[in-house]
């Protein structure tokens, strides 16, 4: 299979392993509503934040949407990842310009995207899906990048989204009105995306001119008649003859009482269903209604749950907004602000459509956006929850400022735009017309990136709490997040694949002395919660012999040296 190569690739392919784990620090003053909603906004560099989220959410996210820089040469983004490479160090902090000014701007963009996509891949659950907005500048490179990380077999779709109702009159080549949304799944397992409802009308006709003629039998007492059909006897014969190919031959007389056909009957026509499906639908409660010319229409018992696959073209006719709609939406929420820092925001209807396509049958799904900008993804998730009483949770990551100008002006995008927008749509706001808009409900925790888990010498920082290290230890040992249902204040962190994972740290057993609760001794071993099977114990030291450890089926890992740091 062809592979993509670029300047700096060797330096960044494994860079996500070298990114240190940072702690997440709550900022209660910037939170909204009840913290138990599970929604989270993280302020900080998204590469570091994505690494920090691994012990919490690895393999747990159902849907990811990101809107990264398009690399048009006019966005003012700069490459700032701390990669140990002479070539890449020359790029740090330098704004990426147009092709003529920055010949390697595509290399920089690829170096920026690769480790982030690698970490996003790890966060997706096996049946999860990622959507990436992009335009012509990098769509070819993005597809190669995604093929490399996710696998070509996991490419789901390339949507064309109508971003403008009219193209620019300034263009002398062509008037561009679309962009792309690239979709990949986490694994090769079959995934169905949900688009429009499969049944636009409540009743579906059972006759179809294109089908061959056949006979169907219907039980008595199960089939209703429509308006215009009176109680009494209904004679056998050809019905609806004027309809030509859609005529129906009723093979026996029927008796109608109370709007229901009481007689078992058979009819010949160009039916779209076989007898087995008719029997199944009747047995499961589907509603069959016969008109006066003996047209039979069906309201299927589960048709509200059935959806078509989404079409590849996403248009305003489908209820999906444009950039102009998104700008109006943003101005409506921030009617008190003169200027907003986003020139081409995405409409919440677009993200709502994408999230719904994956999560419509998963009311508890986690949705992540690591380039969250104006908070549109949070807005879309809250509205989707309001529509179907779901409990979906969002994670939004945003840097406090995206340009030197914003830094100079003291703007904090995460606090003043991302979080503030979600706060307003959750609690309610006054729009540009002075109208009171009711809140969608919900809330969020607001976190900042804290210090790294380990200091420069590789030791665990003294400020690290037991719960924080426990998450990291369990994730390092198992590759999975710490179970939510675990009992707090116990050294037994959890059981994964029959292996019990323990941590002795900060005197979890009540003895904070160096030679006490953090060191595995006979007394400490006796005090540990029991587990039948292999026990992996992380501790500062061990005073038990090899024979005792082997007989007890214990594996000792010394902290901090045997804790994985990548």
C-alpha positions, -999 to +999 in steps of 0.1 A: +000+000+000+014+035-008+026+054+022+029+092+028+063+107+037+072+142+047+099+163+064+098+154+101+078+122+099+104+101+117+105+125+146+067+126+152+055+091+144+061+081+181+060+116+196+027+109+214+046+083+235+071+110+246+044+135+257+044+135+295+012+127+314-002+159+330-027+162+357-061+178+353-069+206+378-105+216+384-114+253+382-148+253+401-153+290+395-156+284+358-178+253+360-215+254+351-245+235+366-242+202+384-207+187+381-222+152+378-233+157+342-200+142+330-194+171+306-158+185+306-141+215+291-102+214+292-081+245+287-047+238+273-027+225+243-047+197+228-018+173+224-010+174+261-047+173+270-053+143+248-025+125+266-038+135+300-073+121+291-060+086+283-062+072+319-098+085+321-112+078+286-091+054+266-114+032+245-145+050+259-153+077+233-181+069+209-178+099+185-150+124+178-155+156+158-125+179+150-121+210+129-083+215+127-065+243+109-071+240+072-036+252+065-047+278+040-018+301+048-041+328+063-050+312+097-020+323+116-014+289+133+021+280+145+038+246+152+047+245+189+051+208+198+082+200+218+097+174+195+134+166+198+144+172+162+166+200+147+144+205+117+112+208+139+129+231+165+133+256+137+095+257+132+086+264+168+065+295+173+068+305+136+034+313+120+028+291+090+023+313+059+012+308+023+029+283-001+053+310-015+063+321+020+065+287+038+075+259+014+072+233+041+038+243+055+023+209+045+051+192+064+044+212+095+007+205+093+013+168+090+037+169+119+011+187+140-017+163+131+000+129+133+005+126+171-030+142+178-047+117+156-027+088+172-040+098+206-076+103+193-074+068+178-066+054+213-096+073+229-122+058+205-141+028+216-142-003+192-174+009+174-165+046+176-163+070+147-142+101+141-152+130+118-127+156+105-136+188+087-111+198+060-109+216+027-089+212-006-056+224+009-050+192+030-078+167+022-054+144+002-028+145+029-054+139+056-068+108+039-033+093+036-026+102+073-059+086+084-052+055+063-018+052+080-032+056+116-067+040+113-063+018+083-077+021+048-103-005+057-117+018+084-125+047+060-163+052+063-171+081+041-160+115+026-189+139+030-192+171+009-207+198+031-223+229+014-207+256+034-219+286+014-251+292-005-232+311-032-195+310-042-173+341-040-176+364-070-139+372-066-127+338-077-116+337-113-111+299-114-142+284-098-167+293-071-161+270-042-192+262-021-183+229-004-158+215+021-153+179+033-160+159+064-139+127+064-152+098+085-132+068+099-142+041+123-120+027+151-120-009+139-130-030+108-163-041+125-194-032+105-209+002+116-242+017+104-245+055+103-280+069+107-293+096+083-328+106+076-358+086+088-364+056+065-401+064+065-410+100+057-447+091+058-464+073+086-480+048+063-461+028+037-479+014+006-478-024+003-483-022-035-454-015-058-458-014-096-423-028-102-430-061-083-445-092-098-480-102-090-485-125-060-510-137-034-511-126+002-532-140+030-544-118+060-560-131+093-593-119+105-596-093+132-561-078+125-566-055+095-583-021+098-601-001+071-596+035+064-620+064+061-648+060+035-651+023+041-683+014+061-691-016+082-709-044+065-701-069+037-674-062+011-677-083-020-649-102-037-636-090-071-611-067-087-607-035-068-592-003-081-593-015-117-589+021-130-554+020-114-542-006-140-511-024-127-520-014-091-554-032-092-560-058-065-581-090-068-599-097-035-605-135-037-633-138-011-660-118+005-652-101+038-671-088+067-662-054+084-673-046+119-661-017+140-637-006+113-619-040+114-620-068+088-633-098+107-629-123+079-597-141+069-590-131+033-565-134+004-557-109-023-536-109-054-516-078-064-481-065-070-471-067-034-437-054-022-436-079+007-436-117+009-460-137+030-434-144+057-427-106+063-465-098+064-470-125+090-440-112+110-452-076+109-487-085+120-474-107+148-453-078+161-480-052+160-476-034+127-508-015+116-523-025+083-550-002+068-572-010+037-586+018+016-619+016-004-601+006-036-582-020-015-549-003-014-531-016+017-508+007+037-486-003+066-473+016+097-445-007+108-442-014+145-405-002+146-404+022+117-397+052+140-364+034+148-354+029+112-331+053+093-315+055+059-278+057+056-267+094+053-261+108+018-226+120+009-238+155+002-248+176+033-270+205+023-293+232+037-322+212+022-314+185+047-315+210+076-277+213+078-266+249+080-238+268+063-209+290+076-233+320+073-258+302+095-231+294+120-220+330+122-256+341+128-260+314+155-228+326+172-239+363+170-272+353+184-257+337+215-231+365+219-253+395+211-234+415+237-201+411+220-189+434+191-164+410+176-159+373+178-126+355+171-139+329+146-143+338+109-157+305+097-174+286+125-193+254+119-231+253+124-243+232+153-268+215+129-238+200+111-222+186+142-256+175+156-262+156+123-228+138+126-231+130+163-267+117+158-256+095+129-233+076+153-250+081+187-287+081+180-291+047+198-265+054+225-280+080+249-250+077+272-223+082+246-191+103+251-184+129+223-150+146+221-138+177+202-101+185+206-102+217+184-134+230+201-131+267+191-165+283+198-179+253+216-203+243+188-199+206+196-210+211+232-240+231+219-249+203+195-247+176+222-269+195+247-295+201+220-295+164+210-299+154+246-329+178+250-346+163+219-345+126+231-338+130+269-303+115+264-274+117+288-246+120+263-215+137+275-190+160+258-153+167+262-141+199+247-104+209+245-093+244+236-062+265+240-067+298+258-055+318+228-048+308+192-027+337+180-002+362+191-028+389+186-052+372+210-024+368+236-015+404+233-052+415+238-055+392+268-083+371+253-090+337+268-109+318+241-116+288+263-131+308+292-147+337+273-160+319+242-159+281+244-172+277+280-193+309+279-212+297+249-220+263+264-230+281+297-254+304+279-271+277+258-273+254+289-288+281+312-306+303+286-297+337+271-311+368+254-306+368+217-298+396+193-336+405+190-339+408+227-358+375+230-353+352+260-341+318+247-348+289+271-317+269+283-311+234+270-301+222+305-268+204+315-235+218+328-198+210+327-166+208+347-139+233+337-103+220+340-068+233+333-038+213+325-017+209+357+019+199+362+033+167+348+029+135+369+066+131+371+093+157+378+125+162+357+143+134+376+115+109+369+101+109+405+064+113+413+057+148+423+049+153+460+017+171+451+002+140+433-027+125+452-034+088+455-065+090+431-044+107+404-016+082+405-041+053+408-056+063+374-022+064+358-010+031+373-041+012+363-040+026+328-003+018+325-008-017+336-040-026+317-043-001+289-078+007+302-093+035+323-099+029+360-133+013+366-159+039+377-174+015+401-142+009+421-143+013+458-124+044+469-097+045+496-084+010+489-051-002+474-070-026+451-076-004+421-094-030+400-094-063+383-086-066+345-084-100+327-083-118+361-053-098+373-057-076+404-039-043+403-028-027+436-011+005+445+007+014+478+011+051+479+006+080+503-002+057+532-034+043+516-034+017+544-030+044+571+007+041+576+025+070+558+060+061+569+085+053+543+091+018+557+054+012+563+023+013+542+041+021+509+065-009+512+052-044+507+059-063+540+042-094+555+020-071+576+010-050+546+003-081+525-020-094+552-039-061+552-045-060+514-080-067+501-081-103+488-080-113+451-080-148+437-055-149+409-024-129+399-018-097+419+003-069+405+014-046+433+030-012+427+050-001+458+080+019+469+098-013+479+094-049+488+107-069+518+093-102+508+115-130+492+111-143+457+097-177+469+070-160+489+060-137+460+059-167+437+038-188+461+014-159+465+013-153+427+024-117+432+042-095+407+059-064+423+065-032+403+086-006+421+074+030+420+082+052+403+108+033+382+085+006+368+055+029+361+053+035+323+057+071+315+045+070+278 
